[in-house]
């Protein structure tokens, strides 16, 4: 993904959505750091992609991320999505 500049309000929005998505996917599971980093990375990639296409609605961003990686909300599904790119 090419380098992009985002205004502070977009960075704040993306950060909030990332936190919400990761919390939903993790769902209170006790995960190792590598797994948690993978979840964070995949969620961030999906958020950045959606924002780059013009999406700014936080609920829509969450739906996009969770639809792609959390069906069902399980870590093994997230890691397979992350590893397959």
C-alpha positions in Angstrom: 0.0 0.0 0.0 1.5 3.4 -0.9 2.3 6.0 1.7 -0.7 8.2 2.3 -1.3 11.3 4.5 -4.4 11.3 6.6 -5.8 14.3 8.6 -5.9 13.9 12.4 -9.6 13.2 12.4 -9.2 10.3 10.1 -6.3 8.9 12.2 -8.5 9.2 15.3 -11.4 7.5 13.5 -9.2 4.6 12.3 -7.6 4.2 15.7 -11.0 3.9 17.4 -12.3 1.4 14.8 -9.1 -0.6 15.1 -9.5 -0.9 18.9 -13.2 -1.9 18.5 -12.5 -4.5 15.8 -9.6 -6.1 17.7 -11.6 -6.2 20.9 -14.4 -7.9 19.0 -12.2 -10.5 17.3 -10.2 -11.3 20.4 -13.3 -11.5 22.5 -11.5 -11.8 25.8 -9.3 -14.7 24.7 -5.8 -14.8 26.3 -3.6 -14.6 23.2 0.2 -14.6 22.7 1.8 -11.4 21.4 2.5 -12.8 17.9 -1.2 -13.7 17.4 -2.4 -10.4 18.8 0.0 -8.5 16.5 -1.3 -10.5 13.5 -4.9 -9.6 14.4 -3.9 -5.9 14.8 -2.1 -5.9 11.5 -4.9 -7.5 9.5 -7.5 -5.2 11.0 -5.4 -2.2 10.3 -4.8 -3.3 6.7 -8.5 -3.7 6.1 -9.3 -0.3 7.7 -6.7 1.5 5.7 -7.9 -0.1 2.5 -11.5 0.9 3.2 -10.5 4.5 4.2 -8.4 4.8 1.1 -11.5 4.0 -1.0 -13.4 6.8 0.8 -15.2 5.1 3.6 -15.4 7.2 6.8 -18.4 5.8 8.7 -17.1 4.0 11.7 -19.9 1.4 11.8 -19.4 0.6 8.1 -15.6 0.3 8.6 -16.3 -2.2 11.5 -18.7 -4.2 9.3 -16.1 -4.3 6.5 -13.3 -5.6 8.7 -15.4 -8.1 10.7 -17.1 -9.5 7.6 -13.7 -10.2 6.1 -11.9 -11.7 9.1 -14.3 -12.7 11.8 -16.8 -15.2 10.4 -17.0 -16.6 13.0 -15.1 -14.4 15.5 -12.3 -16.9 15.9 -8.6 -16.3 16.0 -7.8 -19.3 13.8 -9.9 -17.7 11.0 -8.2 -14.4 11.5 -4.7 -15.9 11.3 -5.5 -17.8 8.1 -6.8 -14.6 6.6 -3.7 -12.8 7.7 -1.3 -15.4 6.4 -3.0 -15.7 3.1 -2.7 -12.0 2.6 
